[in-house]
């Protein structure tokens, strides 16, 4: 049995027992719930996911359950380590604080928060943190590096889940820098009347992922570990692994499901990284990056130097609908999650279809669409947020463009790899290509000349 089969079992277990939900996406003829699927892919890759939705739709609960299952942690420990988004949150409540007794004696010793000490992290209602408080977590979000005073923590097995209610009187907008650090975004949707009926007739009781006694011991043990330098964190990890081993043993005895240990999680990452990016998927990503980030007047999209409206040659390309391009971080996230999806589906390589599936989830929360583009879509029938629908339609249009120009694209790339830049340029600008020099991906290719 491959590592992806084990994660599929966790997905099915969560869907049937912990997060009753409806499928909202189709992949190769199979139906999945996007929030649950991308949650497990986030845990498997050490990624970062933000979950949007209305109040009480299971955003926080689903994240807690995924972390418990994938990392083998009692749910109470996950809840205790969750960072609550609220305006009065401080660095001391978020990252750590000095031991006052030691400080009075002239010694700096950091008491880290549970949020910092545990590797998988959950921020509940991120958008209730004001911009200044969001800045406190930027470096930790990005690299798993946390600092307070002279002490440092570096976490390699690191994933992050954030939840956001839709705009209300008590929250604010997420900073663009924070949004860009979230690899993917999903919506936690209503389970519908049928699932609601099942939920209201369920017997109240202890969740299979709950173990208060073990959680108390784990939190007490890690709180007592001194961490000053990067190498010290191994002591915390040892305590967490000890508790995780016991939790996994008890869970398997009760539920008959094996949860991954640290070695299994490493194997999962290795298997995902080993998935190859197909040549066609590579070409499609070239087109996506080029179209979204292209500006005919300024060479590339810049949010502080907008170019609108586009001339007629370029108004049908993706860049005409959005104010900013895609970052290097986003490019890496698309590849990472496309590999994870291919691995989950049992494919040996990433296809164009895998990339097309991942793309809307990787860009809809980051792109700032022009108002006229969004307005043109408001009357369309859709069962998804307008921003996501806009990103999905943009991706669909780019895929149609790719299907048309792929042979020419492949020829140009082949010529460039052979060092035949003049021949590639002649092909693009001549009638033979039948695509025209104005296609952004060909302009990008010729920048290598």
N, C-alpha and C positions, 0 to 999 in steps of 0.2 A: 504494500500500500504506500503510495507516494505521500509527501507532506501536504499536498493540496487536498487530498482525500480527507485527511485529518481535520483541516480547516473547514471543509465542506460539512463535516459532521458537526462541528461547533456551530456553523451557520444554521444548519437545520435544527439543532437543539435549541438555540436561542429563539429562532422563529416560532417553534412549537411550544416553548415553555416560558420564555422570559420576555419576549417582545412580539406580541401578536400583531401582525401587520399584513398589508396587502402588497403584492408585487406591483411595481410601477415601471419596470424596465425589462426589455427583451434582449437576450444575448444568445445568438445562435439558436433561436427557437426555445430557449429556456427562460423562465420568468423568475425575476429576483426583486427583492425590495432594495432600493438603492441605498437607503440609509444604513441598513444592516450590512449589506455587501461591502460598501466602501468603508464602513467601520472596521470590519475584519481585515480588509486590505490595508487600512491605515496601521492597524496593530502589527500586521505581518511585515510591513515595509519600514516600520519606524517613522511613519509619516505624520502629517498634521491635517486634521479635518475640522471644519466648522459646520455645525448643524443648525440650520434656520428652521423656524416654524412658529405656529401659534402656541399659546399657553397650553400646557398639560398634554402635549402630544408625544411624550416619551423621549424627548431629546436627551435629557440627563440620564434617565433610567437606562436607555439603550446603551449609552456610552459606559456607564458603570458596569453593566452586565458584560459587555465585550471585554473591558479591561480585566474583570474578574476571571472570565473564562480563559482568555489568551495568556494572561500573566500568572494565573493561579493565585489570585489574591482574594481574601475575604471581602465581600462587598462593603462591609463596615469600614475597612481600612481605606478603600477607595473613596468612600464618602467623607471620611475624616481628612483626607489629603486634598479634597477638592477645593480649589480657590474660588471663592464666591465673588462674583463681579458686583461691586457696589462703590459709590462715589468716595467713601471714606477709607477705602483700602489703601494701605501704606506699604512701603518697601519692607518694613519690619514684619508685617502680617503676611506678606507675599513670599519673601525670600528667606529672611532670617533676622536675628537681632543679637546684640551682644549680651553675654551673661553679665548682669550688673554687678554681682558679687565679685567676679573675677576682674571686671573693669575697674572697680574701686580699688582693687589691689594692684592695678597697673598692668593687668594681663588682658589681652584681647582674645576672647573665645566666642565663636559664633554658635548660637543655638539655631539650627536650621528648621524651617517649617516642614511639616509632613509633605506639603506640596512639592517642595524642592527635593526632599530625600527620596521619595518614590519615583522610579523612572517613568512609568506611564502617568500622564497628567491630564487632569480634567479641569477646565475653567468654565464654571457655570455662569451663563449670562455675561459673556465677555463685553458686550456693548453697554453694560451698565458701569464699566470703568471709564472715567473721563480720559481724554487724550494723554494727559500727563502720566496717569497711572498705567495706561497701556504701554507707554514707553519703558516702564520698569522691566517688563517681561520680554522685550524685543530680542535681546541677545540670547537669553535662555531658550526662547521659542525657536530661534534659528539654529543653534548649534548644541544645545544641551549643556551650555556652560553657564554656571550660576556663581555670582560673586557677592560677597558681603565683607566689608572691611578688608583684611588681608587674606581671608579664606576663600577657597575656590572648590567647586564641584564640577566634574565633567562626566556626563552620562552618555555612554555609547548606545545602549539599548533604550532608545528614547522615542516615545510617541506622544502626541498631544491631541486632545479632543476639546473643542470649544463649542458652547451652545449660545444661540442668540434668538431671543424673541423678536418678532417683527417690530418695527418702529412704534413706540408708544411714548407716553409722557415721562417715563422714568428712565429711558435709555438714550444713548447717543450713537453717532456714526462711528464705525471702526476706522481707525487710521489706515490710509492706503498701505503703509509699511507693514501693518499687522495683517491686513487682508492678503498681501503678497506672500506672507510667510505660511499661510494656510494652503497646503497643496491642493486640496479639493474642498468643495462645499456641496452639501446635500440638503434636502428638505425633509423633515420628519412630518409625515402626513397623517391625517385622520385614518384610523383603521377601518372606518365604515361601520354601518349598522350591524352587519352580521358578526364582525369581530367584537363590537361593543357589547352585543348580547352575550357572547362567550365570556367576556371580561367581567360583566356584572354578575354572572352566575358562578364564577370561580370561587372556590373556597379560600377564605383568608387563612394565611399561615406563613410560616417561615420560608423564605426563598431558598432554593438549593445552593445559591452562592453566598449565603449568609453564614457567618461563624463569628459571633461577637467575642467569644473567649480568645480565639486565635488572633483576631484582629487587635484586641487589647495588648496581647503579649508582643505581637510584631511591632506595634507603635511604640511601646515602652522600650523594647530592645534597640530600635534604630535611633530613638531620641537620646539614648545614652552613649552613642558612638560619637567620638570627636572627629570632625572632618575639617582639616585646615588646608590640605593640598590635594591635588588631583589623585594621587596614589592612595590617599586615605579612604576614598570612597569604596574601595574593595571590601572594607570591613562592613559597611552598610549593606552592600550587595550580598555578602555572606549571610547576614541575618535575614534578609528578605528571602533568599533562596531556601533557607532552613524552614521558614514559615510556609513558603510556597510548596515545598515538598510535602509537608503535612497536610496542607489544604487539598492538594491534588490527590493525595492518597484517600482522604476521607470522601472527596467528591466522587472519585471513580468507584469506590465501594458503594456509595449511595445511588449513583446515577448510571453507572456502567459506561461512562464516557471518559476517555483519557485526555487530560489537559497537557499542553506542551510544556516541557521544562526548558531551562535555559539553553541546553544543547539542541533541543528540537527547534526552538525559535531561531537559533543561529543557522540551522540547516534550512529552515524555511527561507531566510534571507538569502542564503547562498543559492538555493534553487531558483529563486526569483531573479537574482542578478545574472544567473547563467542563461536565462531566456534571451535569445538573440532578437535583435531588431531587424526585421526583413528589409530588403532593399526598397520595396514599394512603400513600406511604412516610413522609412527614412525620407524618401522623396516627398511623401505627403506632408511630413512635418516641415520640410523645407518650404513648401508652398504656404502652409499655415503661418509660420513665423514671418515669412516675407509679406504676405497679404495683410495680416493684422497690424504689422509694424510699419507699413510703407506710407510715406507721404510724398506726393509728387513735387511739392514746393520746397520742403525742408530735408528731404532724403530719408528721414525716419520720423515716427510719431514722437512728439514731445507734449506732455500734458500742459506745459507752460508756454507752448508756442503752437497754438492750434491752427489748422489749415482747413477751412470749411467755407464754401462748398468745394468739393472736388470738381475738376474739369470732367467733361463727358467721357474721356478715355478711361478714367479710373473710378467713376461713381459706382460701378457694380462690384468693386473689390471690397473685401472685408474692412480694410482700413478706412473706408469712407463712412463707416458706421460707428466708429469708436474713437475716443480721444487719446488712448495710449496703446502702446504695443505690449508684447509679452516679455517678461524678464527672463534672464538666464535661469533664475530659480524656478520659474514656471515651466520652462523648457525641460528642466531636469525632472520636475514633478510629473509631467505628462509621460515621459519615458518610464519613470519608476512605476507609476500606476498602470500603464499599458502593459508592462512586463508582468506586474502582479495579476492583472486580469487574465492575461494569456495563460499564466501559470495556473491560476484558479480553474480555468476552463480546460486545462489539460493540453494546451498547445505548446509546441517546442519553440515557436517564434511569434513575435508580435506582428500581427497583420494590420492592414489599413483599417479593418473593421474594429479591431481592439482600440486603436488610436481614436477613431471616430466616436466610439462609445465613451471613452474617458474624457475627451476634450471639453464637452460642455460643462462637466463637473469641475474641471480644472481651471476654467476661465470665467464663468458667469459672475462670480463674486469679485473678480479683479478688474474686469473691463468696465469703463465708464462709457456707456453708449450715448450717442447724440439723441436729443429729445425727439427729433423728427423720425428717427429710425424706430424708437419705441412706440411713438404715436401711430406709426403705420401698421403696427402689429396688435394694437389693443383690441381691435374688433375681431381678430382671428379666434376661432374656437381652440381652446387649449386647456389642458388639465395640469398646469404647472405654473410657477411664478413667471411673470413677464420677463424678468431679466434672464432667467434660465431658458425660456422659450426663444428669446432673441439670440442667445448664444448657440442654442441648438440649431436654429435656422441658419445662422451664419456658418456653422460647421457643415451643415448639409449642402449649402451653396458652394463652399470651398471643395467639398468632396466631388460635387458634380463637375466643377472646373478641373479638378485633378484627373478625373476619369477621361476628360477630353485631351488634356495636354501631356499626360504621363509619358507617351512614347517620345515626344520631343524633349521632355525633361530628362528622361533616361539617357537620351543620346548626348545631350549637352553635358551632363555629369560625366559620362564616359569619356568624352573628348577632353574635358578639363582634367580628369584623372590621368590622362595620357600626356598632359602638358600641351595639348593642342588648343591654346587659348584663341588664337586667330581664327582657327577653323570653327570653334564654338561660337565666336562672335559673328562670323559670317553666316552661320546656320541660323542663329537667332534673328538677325536683321534681314535675312533673305526670305523669299517666298516659300522656301522649302519647309520651314517650320510650321507655317500656317497658324501661328499663335500671336505674332506681333510682339514687338519689343516692349510694349507697355505692360505686359504681364510682370508683376513685381518680382516673382521668383527668378525670372531671367535677368532682370536688372541686378538682383543680388548676386547671381552667379558671375556676372561680368565684372563685379567689383573685385574679383580675384585677379583680374587681368593687370 
